[in-house]
Amino acid sequence: MKDRETRVKANQRIIIKDGSSSYSAAITTISKTGMSIKADHTFPTYKVIDVVVKIAKKVVQIKASVRWVHEFSDDDGLKWYEIGLSLPNPPPEYTEHFE
């Protein structure tokens, strides 16, 4: 059985791009090849999206694939989603923070 990569808690605002649409989200945990985000918009499993994140004062766009989605509702009935993203080919700017 393959061990899971170490995940680190995070709290960073990001932008998710899906074609010409953009959505605000926040990273909740990160690893070398993936991240979990919290958003008020969801995407189908295996959908390829772009994650726009600021790393060391540089804006980086990373291709990601949606692996899983959990739907939640708060006390006011507002829906939000926790989404697991796989980063199949993360750029060096991203991966060097895990070296």
GUZA-552963 format. One record per atom (N, C-alpha, C): residue number from 0; residue in three letters; atom name; x, y, z. Coordinates in steps of 0.02 Angstrom, whole numbers, plus 50000, padded with zeros to 5 digits. Example, Ala and Ser with C-alpha at 12.3 -4.5 7.8 and 13.67 -1.06 7.14 Angstrom:
BEGIN
0; ALA; N; 50660; 49716; 50390
0; ALA; CA; 50615; 49775; 50390
0; ALA; C; 50660; 49835; 50390
1; SER; N; 50642; 49888; 50354
1; SER; CA; 50684; 49947; 50357
1; SER; C; 50645; 50002; 50394
# end
This chain:
BEGIN
0; MET; N; 50042; 49941; 50000
0; MET; CA; 50000; 50000; 50000
0; MET; C; 50044; 50062; 50000
1; LYS; N; 50029; 50109; 49958
1; LYS; CA; 50067; 50171; 49952
1; LYS; C; 50053; 50218; 50010
2; ASP; N; 50106; 50244; 50041
2; ASP; CA; 50097; 50293; 50095
2; ASP; C; 50075; 50359; 50065
3; ARG; N; 50032; 50394; 50102
3; ARG; CA; 50010; 50460; 50080
3; ARG; C; 50065; 50510; 50093
4; GLU; N; 50070; 50559; 50051
4; GLU; CA; 50118; 50612; 50061
4; GLU; C; 50099; 50653; 50122
5; THR; N; 50149; 50684; 50152
5; THR; CA; 50137; 50727; 50208
5; THR; C; 50096; 50787; 50187
6; ARG; N; 50043; 50800; 50224
6; ARG; CA; 50000; 50858; 50210
6; ARG; C; 50014; 50911; 50262
7; VAL; N; 50014; 50973; 50240
7; VAL; CA; 50026; 51029; 50284
7; VAL; C; 49964; 51074; 50284
8; LYS; N; 49942; 51093; 50344
8; LYS; CA; 49884; 51139; 50348
8; LYS; C; 49903; 51206; 50317
9; ALA; N; 49856; 51237; 50284
9; ALA; CA; 49867; 51301; 50251
9; ALA; C; 49804; 51342; 50255
10; ASN; N; 49811; 51406; 50244
10; ASN; CA; 49754; 51451; 50241
10; ASN; C; 49773; 51507; 50193
11; GLN; N; 49767; 51493; 50129
11; GLN; CA; 49787; 51542; 50078
11; GLN; C; 49733; 51549; 50026
12; ARG; N; 49715; 51611; 50011
12; ARG; CA; 49665; 51624; 49959
12; ARG; C; 49695; 51609; 49890
13; ILE; N; 49655; 51581; 49847
13; ILE; CA; 49676; 51565; 49779
13; ILE; C; 49618; 51581; 49731
14; ILE; N; 49633; 51578; 49668
14; ILE; CA; 49583; 51584; 49615
14; ILE; C; 49583; 51519; 49576
15; ILE; N; 49523; 51493; 49562
15; ILE; CA; 49515; 51434; 49520
15; ILE; C; 49488; 51458; 49453
16; LYS; N; 49522; 51439; 49399
16; LYS; CA; 49498; 51457; 49332
16; LYS; C; 49473; 51394; 49297
17; ASP; N; 49413; 51401; 49269
17; ASP; CA; 49382; 51348; 49230
17; ASP; C; 49359; 51380; 49165
18; GLY; N; 49401; 51374; 49114
18; GLY; CA; 49387; 51408; 49051
18; GLY; C; 49390; 51483; 49063
19; SER; N; 49337; 51519; 49045
19; SER; CA; 49336; 51592; 49053
19; SER; C; 49307; 51613; 49121
20; SER; N; 49287; 51565; 49162
20; SER; CA; 49259; 51580; 49228
20; SER; C; 49313; 51575; 49282
21; SER; N; 49307; 51619; 49333
21; SER; CA; 49353; 51618; 49390
21; SER; C; 49314; 51615; 49455
22; TYR; N; 49340; 51578; 49504
22; TYR; CA; 49307; 51570; 49568
22; TYR; C; 49358; 51578; 49625
23; SER; N; 49336; 51609; 49679
23; SER; CA; 49379; 51617; 49737
23; SER; C; 49375; 51553; 49779
24; ALA; N; 49432; 51535; 49810
24; ALA; CA; 49435; 51476; 49853
24; ALA; C; 49491; 51487; 49903
25; ALA; N; 49499; 51438; 49948
25; ALA; CA; 49554; 51441; 49997
25; ALA; C; 49584; 51372; 50004
26; ILE; N; 49650; 51369; 50006
26; ILE; CA; 49685; 51306; 50018
26; ILE; C; 49677; 51290; 50092
27; THR; N; 49661; 51226; 50108
27; THR; CA; 49656; 51205; 50178
27; THR; C; 49715; 51160; 50197
28; THR; N; 49736; 51116; 50151
28; THR; CA; 49796; 51075; 50161
28; THR; C; 49832; 51069; 50094
29; ILE; N; 49898; 51060; 50098
29; ILE; CA; 49937; 51052; 50037
29; ILE; C; 49987; 50995; 50046
30; SER; N; 50006; 50965; 49991
30; SER; CA; 50060; 50915; 49988
30; SER; C; 50098; 50928; 49924
31; LYS; N; 50149; 50888; 49912
31; LYS; CA; 50191; 50899; 49853
31; LYS; C; 50152; 50890; 49788
32; THR; N; 50103; 50846; 49787
32; THR; CA; 50066; 50833; 49724
32; THR; C; 49991; 50842; 49731
33; GLY; N; 49969; 50881; 49781
33; GLY; CA; 49898; 50891; 49787
33; GLY; C; 49881; 50944; 49839
34; MET; N; 49817; 50960; 49842
34; MET; CA; 49792; 51007; 49891
34; MET; C; 49718; 50996; 49902
35; SER; N; 49695; 51017; 49960
35; SER; CA; 49623; 51020; 49974
35; SER; C; 49605; 51093; 49977
36; ILE; N; 49548; 51109; 49948
36; ILE; CA; 49525; 51178; 49949
36; ILE; C; 49454; 51182; 49975
37; LYS; N; 49435; 51241; 49998
37; LYS; CA; 49366; 51255; 50019
37; LYS; C; 49340; 51308; 49971
38; ALA; N; 49281; 51295; 49942
38; ALA; CA; 49253; 51341; 49893
38; ALA; C; 49177; 51341; 49897
39; ASP; N; 49146; 51392; 49869
39; ASP; CA; 49073; 51393; 49866
39; ASP; C; 49047; 51371; 49797
40; HIS; N; 49093; 51347; 49756
40; HIS; CA; 49076; 51321; 49689
40; HIS; C; 49107; 51251; 49684
41; THR; N; 49075; 51207; 49649
41; THR; CA; 49102; 51140; 49641
41; THR; C; 49117; 51124; 49568
42; PHE; N; 49153; 51070; 49558
42; PHE; CA; 49173; 51048; 49492
42; PHE; C; 49164; 50972; 49488
43; PRO; N; 49152; 50946; 49429
43; PRO; CA; 49145; 50873; 49423
43; PRO; C; 49212; 50837; 49436
44; THR; N; 49208; 50777; 49463
44; THR; CA; 49268; 50736; 49474
44; THR; C; 49304; 50727; 49407
45; TYR; N; 49370; 50731; 49410
45; TYR; CA; 49417; 50725; 49353
45; TYR; C; 49418; 50785; 49306
46; LYS; N; 49380; 50838; 49323
46; LYS; CA; 49383; 50900; 49285
46; LYS; C; 49452; 50931; 49293
47; VAL; N; 49483; 50954; 49238
47; VAL; CA; 49547; 50987; 49242
47; VAL; C; 49534; 51062; 49247
48; ILE; N; 49564; 51093; 49298
48; ILE; CA; 49556; 51164; 49311
48; ILE; C; 49625; 51195; 49322
49; ASP; N; 49627; 51261; 49325
49; ASP; CA; 49689; 51296; 49340
49; ASP; C; 49684; 51328; 49409
50; VAL; N; 49735; 51318; 49449
50; VAL; CA; 49740; 51349; 49515
50; VAL; C; 49790; 51407; 49510
51; VAL; N; 49768; 51466; 49528
51; VAL; CA; 49812; 51525; 49527
51; VAL; C; 49829; 51541; 49599
52; VAL; N; 49893; 51534; 49616
52; VAL; CA; 49916; 51542; 49684
52; VAL; C; 49977; 51587; 49686
53; LYS; N; 49985; 51624; 49740
53; LYS; CA; 50043; 51667; 49749
53; LYS; C; 50096; 51629; 49789
54; ILE; N; 50155; 51620; 49761
54; ILE; CA; 50210; 51585; 49794
54; ILE; C; 50270; 51632; 49794
55; ALA; N; 50294; 51649; 49853
55; ALA; CA; 50352; 51693; 49860
55; ALA; C; 50344; 51756; 49817
56; LYS; N; 50288; 51788; 49824
56; LYS; CA; 50271; 51851; 49789
56; LYS; C; 50265; 51844; 49713
57; LYS; N; 50262; 51782; 49688
57; LYS; CA; 50254; 51770; 49617
57; LYS; C; 50188; 51733; 49606
58; VAL; N; 50149; 51755; 49556
58; VAL; CA; 50086; 51722; 49540
58; VAL; C; 50100; 51663; 49494
59; VAL; N; 50078; 51604; 49516
59; VAL; CA; 50092; 51542; 49479
59; VAL; C; 50025; 51509; 49462
60; GLN; N; 50019; 51485; 49400
60; GLN; CA; 49959; 51448; 49379
60; GLN; C; 49977; 51375; 49373
61; ILE; N; 49938; 51331; 49406
61; ILE; CA; 49952; 51260; 49409
61; ILE; C; 49892; 51221; 49383
62; LYS; N; 49904; 51174; 49338
62; LYS; CA; 49850; 51129; 49314
62; LYS; C; 49834; 51080; 49370
63; ALA; N; 49770; 51069; 49381
63; ALA; CA; 49749; 51023; 49434
63; ALA; C; 49690; 50981; 49408
64; SER; N; 49682; 50922; 49437
64; SER; CA; 49626; 50879; 49421
64; SER; C; 49585; 50867; 49484
65; VAL; N; 49520; 50876; 49480
65; VAL; CA; 49476; 50865; 49538
65; VAL; C; 49472; 50790; 49551
66; ARG; N; 49489; 50770; 49613
66; ARG; CA; 49488; 50699; 49631
66; ARG; C; 49428; 50680; 49672
67; TRP; N; 49405; 50725; 49716
67; TRP; CA; 49346; 50712; 49757
67; TRP; C; 49315; 50778; 49779
68; VAL; N; 49250; 50774; 49797
68; VAL; CA; 49213; 50832; 49820
68; VAL; C; 49168; 50811; 49878
69; HIS; N; 49169; 50850; 49933
69; HIS; CA; 49124; 50840; 49989
69; HIS; C; 49082; 50904; 49995
70; GLU; N; 49016; 50895; 50001
70; GLU; CA; 48971; 50953; 50007
70; GLU; C; 48951; 50962; 50080
71; PHE; N; 48950; 51025; 50102
71; PHE; CA; 48930; 51041; 50170
71; PHE; C; 48880; 51098; 50169
72; SER; N; 48842; 51106; 50223
72; SER; CA; 48797; 51163; 50232
72; SER; C; 48812; 51192; 50301
73; ASP; N; 48813; 51259; 50305
73; ASP; CA; 48823; 51290; 50370
73; ASP; C; 48755; 51299; 50404
74; ASP; N; 48755; 51330; 50462
74; ASP; CA; 48693; 51338; 50501
74; ASP; C; 48641; 51381; 50465
75; ASP; N; 48663; 51423; 50418
75; ASP; CA; 48617; 51465; 50380
75; ASP; C; 48592; 51431; 50317
76; GLY; N; 48613; 51369; 50305
76; GLY; CA; 48592; 51333; 50246
76; GLY; C; 48634; 51348; 50184
77; LEU; N; 48688; 51387; 50192
77; LEU; CA; 48732; 51401; 50136
77; LEU; C; 48777; 51341; 50122
78; LYS; N; 48781; 51322; 50058
78; LYS; CA; 48823; 51265; 50040
78; LYS; C; 48894; 51287; 50025
79; TRP; N; 48942; 51243; 50043
79; TRP; CA; 49011; 51252; 50024
79; TRP; C; 49041; 51183; 50013
80; TYR; N; 49098; 51182; 49982
80; TYR; CA; 49128; 51119; 49960
80; TYR; C; 49201; 51114; 49982
81; GLU; N; 49220; 51054; 50003
81; GLU; CA; 49290; 51038; 50012
81; GLU; C; 49308; 50995; 49952
82; ILE; N; 49361; 51015; 49917
82; ILE; CA; 49379; 50983; 49853
82; ILE; C; 49451; 50961; 49855
83; GLY; N; 49463; 50898; 49838
83; GLY; CA; 49531; 50872; 49834
83; GLY; C; 49557; 50878; 49763
84; LEU; N; 49616; 50908; 49757
84; LEU; CA; 49646; 50918; 49691
84; LEU; C; 49711; 50880; 49685
85; SER; N; 49721; 50847; 49629
85; SER; CA; 49785; 50816; 49613
85; SER; C; 49823; 50863; 49567
86; LEU; N; 49888; 50871; 49581
86; LEU; CA; 49930; 50914; 49540
86; LEU; C; 49980; 50868; 49504
87; PRO; N; 49962; 50844; 49444
87; PRO; CA; 50003; 50793; 49411
87; PRO; C; 50072; 50817; 49389
88; ASN; N; 50080; 50882; 49377
88; ASN; CA; 50144; 50907; 49354
88; ASN; C; 50156; 50977; 49383
89; PRO; N; 50163; 50981; 49450
89; PRO; CA; 50170; 51047; 49481
89; PRO; C; 50236; 51079; 49462
90; PRO; N; 50237; 51146; 49455
90; PRO; CA; 50298; 51181; 49435
90; PRO; C; 50349; 51182; 49492
91; PRO; N; 50412; 51194; 49475
91; PRO; CA; 50465; 51196; 49526
91; PRO; C; 50451; 51247; 49581
92; GLU; N; 50420; 51304; 49564
92; GLU; CA; 50404; 51355; 49615
92; GLU; C; 50361; 51325; 49671
93; TYR; N; 50318; 51278; 49653
93; TYR; CA; 50275; 51246; 49702
93; TYR; C; 50311; 51191; 49740
94; THR; N; 50343; 51145; 49704
94; THR; CA; 50373; 51087; 49736
94; THR; C; 50434; 51103; 49778
95; GLU; N; 50470; 51157; 49764
95; GLU; CA; 50529; 51172; 49803
95; GLU; C; 50514; 51188; 49876
96; HIS; N; 50452; 51204; 49891
96; HIS; CA; 50433; 51217; 49961
96; HIS; C; 50427; 51152; 50002
97; PHE; N; 50432; 51094; 49968
97; PHE; CA; 50426; 51030; 50002
97; PHE; C; 50493; 50992; 50005
98; GLU; N; 50545; 51023; 49977
98; GLU; CA; 50612; 50991; 49976
98; GLU; C; 50643; 50993; 50044
# end
